[in-house]
Amino acid sequence: MIRKLRHLVMNTMVGLVIILISSTSSVFSMSGDPQLGQSKALFCSACHGQDGNSMNPTWPSLAGQHRKYTVTALQNYQNGSRENIVMQAQLMALSKEDFEDLAAYYNIQKIAKKDFDYDLAQQGESLYRGGNSQSGVAACIACHGPTGRGNPGAGYPSIAGQHAAYTASALKSYASGERKAGLNDMMQALSSRLSDQEIQAVSEYIQALASH
């Protein structure tokens, strides 16, 4: 009973965070030229693919990502608050205008469909949509939506179709504290409660969402 109550409280808190952040999102405006972004994306293509679909499953695909999230992520890499030596070196000479152009370009690209393990993805769907009341893991759907497209106003990223290997690695990095909190510490708190099997399953389901 106590575990179920904690789960209910966690889901309620997630909903309140979304409402609070969304209420202030209107003050954030985003510009950017996707045509300029396409030419600037040439140096990104070696890892992330020319159309934002990475061929290496350990590197993230950027296609279809919300502009606001992409710009924020690039700024965080540049200033070192999100640690990655390769990314920081690549971005040091770029301006906010460059970031906005890149974000505009990747935003209009389509995430590629991928093969997936059906049985494993089914296990992940249950966790993604319903969470785990016993361990206090809130449903991913609360922030990332029923199709995994996220919430651009609130700053929650689109994750639909992301490589399972990359997602699993990101969740483990959140759980260990290696990857620092973004908007809040929600991802670190939730990821630390996931078992290895749950991480693999929900990551597989997220990869499968590109087919929806």
Secondary structure, 3 states (H helix, E strand, C coil): CHHHHHHHHHHHHHHHHHHHHHHCHHHCCCCCCHHHHHHHHHHCHHHHCCCCCCCCCCCCCCCCCCHHHHHHHHHHHHHCCCCCHHHHHHHCCCCHHHHHHHHHHHHCCCCCCCCCCHHHHHHHHHHHHHCECCCCECCCHHHHCCCCCCECCCCECCCCCCCHHHHHHHHHHHHHCCCCCCCCCHHHHHHCCCCHHHHHHHHHHHHHHHHC
